[in-house]
């Protein structure tokens, strides 16, 4: 089986290295002529795939992938991408979005939690045992981050849109006093400008959510620093993150699913 990996960053280079143990793999990069390539059984795109104009980010460069490339690959070529992508969705080839696979979601949440701990230690001027941490949202990442901090005996609360006020869990309507650090993982707006203005203390917000949901202008006006901590697995654990993606893809290719 001959496949190709678009090596946009260190994480995708690790995907290439990992899969090269079992498959014939071409490494596509910023110097690749996408109109002079063989047909592949599978092409693996970076997590975000291509933008609406057909450009992919490769080592900080915007590289255009012409539509003719997809036509040349044929309808039997399997396209792997991290998250759903409008350009790829419109193509006739079968698509698999590896970041939506349950195994990848869980393992990436663990790497994300480890990256959050790094950010947390870096952004405070005291011990993590002397602060209160509020986690906003309780999805995959929120749960893993909470478990990690609890195991480290850090004072931590979970702020949810709707939950019973019990133990470490607090509904957002009762969230009047914030912690020293807020880890924002929610997928909906839960930290409105009015809430930031109501806080007497000025927390540090570590925002790992996608899309951007925090009003940065309002936060700046209130003296609240916001650390936009995106792609933590790719930044802090690119080899592990690449191996997680590669193992998911290997399983799909070997099982024909």
N, C-alpha and C positions, 0 to 999 in steps of 0.2 A: 504494500500500500504506500502510495506517495502522497505526502501531505505538505502543507506550507504553513509557517507561523509568521505573522507580521510582528517583528520584534521591536515594539515601540518603546520598551523600557526594560529595566533589569528583571522585572517579574516575568515579562513575556520571553526574554532571553532564557530564563530558567525553564519555562514551558518548552521551548525549543530543545534545550539540552536534555531535559528529562525524556521527552518523546523520541529523541534521536536514538535512544537505547533499543527501541523496538521497531521503529518505522524509518522509512526513507523520508527525511524531512528537509525541505528547503527553507532557508532563512531569508525572509523578505525584509528589507530595510529602506532607508531613505534613498539609497542608490539604485534600488531595483527598478527595472523597466517593466512595468506591469502589463505592457502589451507584447512582451517577448518572453512569455513563460509557458511551461507545459501545462497540460490538464492535470488537475489534482483530484484525488478522491475526497479531500477535505482541506478547507482553508480556515485557519484559526485567527480571528481578529482580536485586538486588544479589548479590554473590558468595555470601554465606551463605544467601540466600533467606529463608524464613520459619521461625520456630521451631515446636515441636510444637503450640503453641496458636494458630498462625496469625498471630503478630506479626512484623513486620519492623522493623528499626532504621532510622529515617530521621532524619538529623541529630541523633543521640543520643536520639531519642524512640522509644518502642515504639508502633507503629501497628498496629492490628488490621485484617487484610484478611478480611472475611467470606466464608464459603464461597459465598454467593450470587454474589459477584463472578466466581468461576470458572465457575459455571453460566451466568451471563449471557454469558460470552465464547464459549461453544459449544465443541464438540469439535474444530473445525478451527483454533482459535487455537493458535499455536506458543508454548511457554513456554521462555524462556531463563533459566538460572540458573548460578551459578558452580560450585558443588559439589552432589553428590547430596543430595536433600532428601526426607525421608519424606512430608511433606505434599504436595509437588508430585508425587512418585512415585505417590501414590494417586489422582491425578486422571486422567481419560480423555484429556486433551490430550497431544499429543506434546511431549516435553521434550528440550532440548539443553543439556548442561552444559559451558559454554564453557571453564571452567578445566581441563577434562580433555582438551581438544583439544591435540594435540602442538605446534602452532605457538605456542599461548598458553603452554603449559608452558615451552617453551624461552625465549621472549622475557621472560616473567615471571622466570625464573631469572636472566637477565642483570640485570634491574632489582633483584632481591633481592640479588644480589652487590654491586651498587653501594650499596644501603642498608646492607649488612653492613659495607662499608668505612667508611661514615660512622659507624656505631656503634663500629667498632673504633678509629678515630682518636679518637672522643669519650671512650672509656672508659679509655684508658691515659694514663700521665703520661710517656711516653717515645716515641721515634720507632718507627714500625712496623718499622724495620730493626734494632732492638735487641731484638726479642722473638721468641719461638717461638709459632707459632699451630698448634693442633691442630684439625682439622676432623673431627667425628664423623659418619660417614655419607657415602656417596658416590653419592647419587641425582642428579637433575637439578641441584638447587641446589648440592650439595656439589661436583660436578664443575666448575661454572662459577666458584664461589668459589675453588676450588683453582687453576684456570687463571689467574684474575685476580691472585691473590696471587703466584703463581709469576712471572707476567709483570712484577710489580712488584719481584721479587727479594726477597720476604719469606720468611723461614724458615718452612716450613709442612709439616705431616705430615697424612696421611689415616689415621684410625682406623676400621677396618672390623671387622664381626663375624667375618668369615672371609676372610682373604686371605694371600698369601705375604709374609713379611717381606722387603721389598726396596725400596730407594730411599726414597721418602717414604711408603711404605705400611707400616702396622703393624697386625697383628691385635690385637683388644681384649685378648686373653689376655696379650699381652706389653706392654701399656700400663701401665707401672709409674710412670714419671715424666711428669707432664703438662706442657704448655706454659704460657706466661704467660696466654694467652687460648685458650679453647675455644669453637669455633663449633659448636653442636649442631644438626645437620640430620637426625638419624636418626628413623626412624618406629617404632622399638622401643626398649625400655629398654637403654641401654648405659652409663649413668652411675648406678650404684646407690649408696646411702648408704655402703656398705662401701668402695667405691672412693674416694669423696670423703674418707673418714676416713683412707685409706692414703696420700694425697698429702702430701708434706712442704711443698711450696709451695702457696699459695692462689691459684688462677687466677681470672680473670673469665670467666664463662660467658655467651656470647651465644646465646640459645636461639631459633631460628627455626622449630622443629618444631611440628607439630600432630598429635595433641593434646599436652597438657602431660605430659611424661614425667620431668621432673626433680623430685625431692623437695625442695621449697623449704625445708621445715623443717629437713631434714638439712643442706642447703647453708648455711642461716643459722647453725646450730649450729657448723659448721666454719669460719665466717668467709669463706665463698665467695660473692661477689656474683653474682647471676643477673639478667641483663637479658633480659626477655621481649620479643623484637623481632618481633612479629607484623605482618602486612600491610605489609611494607616497601615494595612497589611503590606501594600506595595512600597511604602516608605521605610518601615521599620523591620520588615521580615520578608524581603522580596523573594528570597530563595524558598522559604516555606510557602509563601503565597503562590509562587509559580508551581511548586510541586502539587499543591492542592488542586489547582486548575488542571494540570497535566494528568493527574490520576483520574479526575472526573472524565476528561476527554478520552483517555486510554480505555476506560471502562465502556464508554459509549461506542468507540470504534471496534473494540473486541467483541462486544455483544451485538453489534449491528442495530443498536437502538438509538 
